[in-house]
C-alpha cells in the first residue's frame, strides 16, 4: 500500500493550483479465482473504501464487507487481525500518498507561498479523488472504531499544518515580515482549518460539494 514513486508532479502545469491529474488512488487488482499473495489485502481495502462512499456508510461491519467480497469473515481475518487494522491500512495509504506529493512540492517549488497553496490543493485533490477515504480523513468512518485511529488522523493534519508553517514562514520572511514565525503559525492554522472544513463538507454533502471549488482565490487571500 504505497504510492507510486512516479506519482504526479504537483509543480508542473498551468497556474499554482493546476490539478494533480494522477493523485494516487488505490491500485486495482484483476479479478482472479485465487488472488496472488497480497492481492486479497488490496481487494479488501478497495472494497472497504468503496463501501465508505455509499450514503450512511459511516459504519461498515465486517459481515457486510465479507458479503460484498463473497468470502467468510474468517477469510478477512486471515489477512487483517481486526477491522481496526483494515482502517490502519487505509490511513497508511493516505499518509504515504499525500506526503509523497508534499515532499515533491517542497523539493521543487522555491516560493513558500506557492508551496503552501500547492500543499493545500494536493490534500483536497486527494480527498476529491478518493471519496471513501475522505470519510476516514475527517473521522466520520472512525467514530465507532478504536480511538487510536482518530488520533492517527489527527496527527496526519498536524503534520500537514507543520509543513504549511514552514512554507508560510518562508513566505513571510520573503515579504519582510518582522514576525514571520507568528504570521506563519496563524496562517497555517487557518489553512488547515479550511482543509478539514472543506473535506467535511464534501463527505457530508454526499460528495456533491467538491472540496476544490473556488479554492484558488481563497488560498491566495490566506497565503499572500
Secondary structure, 3 states (H helix, E strand, C coil): CCCCCCCCCCCCCCCCCCCCCCCCCCCCCCCCCCCCCCHHHHHHHHHHHHHCCCCCCCCCCHHHHHHHHCCCHHHHHCCCCCHHHHHHHHHHHHHHHHHHHHHHHHHHCCCHHHHHHHHHHHHHHHHHHCHHHHHHHCCHHHCCCCHHHHHHHHHHHHHHHHHHHHHHHHHHHHCCCCCHHHHHHHHHHHHHHHHHHHHHHHHHCCCCCCCCCCHHHHHHHHHC
